[in-house]
Amino acid sequence: MTHTDTDRQDEDQQWMMAVDTSTAYMTASLSKGGVWVGEVTSRAERNHSLYVVPALQELLDEAGLRARDLGGFAIGVGPGSYTGVRIGVTVAKTFAWTHELALLGVSSLEAMALGGSYFSMQGQPPDREDTVMVRGGELHAMDALLQHVANTGETMWIVPMIEARRGQAFTAVYEVSPAGWRCIFADAIRLIEPWIESWLLTEKAERPHRVLFAGETALHQQAIDRLNEAWDGIVEKTEHGIRARFIAELGRLRWKRGELEHVHALVPNYTQLAEAEAKLLAKKS
């Protein structure tokens, strides 16, 4: 499937679905241009396949749309839950192929970083409900963050975290500063304690004013506390997880740049073998 320059120019007039299934939550949103009109987030645990398609249908019904009315589909490609990410990517590819949609792959960790930093800046408490349906808002988190750091002159590192057990997490570091938004440590699975301690070797002149840990931080509180004691800047955390409106925002930025995925080439970012495969390889060795 080929999308022309004209397709990219009028993306703001097209409807887009966005989904992420990389954590214990399933989250989906529907947007058009710079506005999201609805978002469903449910605690799915290991049952993402039971929730994702009904959530998409609920959003379409609320807006009076059908799947054929969509123009694009943005999907969180992980890293995170092996099964969850695989289900979400499969659904996105099926929708894109069936309805000839623009397909946008988005880092789940980047969406968590964007949303966590935006909610933290707004002073909003984390969502606590297992299932929540929200309606209406602008896709302007990136613009708001960039305006905020332009006004303050601050540089902030955002560290999204998805628990991976055994002292590990799927994580990365995204930086927002007056120079813009960028990834400075790529998405990966890491041993958190030694990784965070290695930051203390960073030259003080290169350290950010603020470090924000976002997402599933609870099992790594000790490492965060030690950093807070030794770091000469501000260290904070927020439990905000991934919300599909931020998958949509990052997906639309990619759409405007023409960074579309080929429906047959898009694969999840697992960053590690599934546990069953790892055990099988270990047994064989």
Secondary structure, 3 states (H helix, E strand, C coil): CCCCHHHHHCHHHCEEEEEECCCCEEEEEEEECCEEEEEEEEECCCCHHHHHHHHHHHHHHHHCCCHHHEEEEEEECCCCCHHHHHHHHHHHHHHHHHHCCEEEEECHHHHHHHHHHHHHHHCCCCCCCCEEEECCEECCHHHHHHHHHHHHCCCEEEEEEEEEECCEEEEEEEEEECCEEEEEEEEEEEEHHHHHHHHHHCCHHHCCCEEEEEECCHHHHHHHHHHHHHCCCEEEEECCCCCHHHHHHHHHHHHHCCCCCCCCCCCCCCCCCCHHHHHHHHHHC
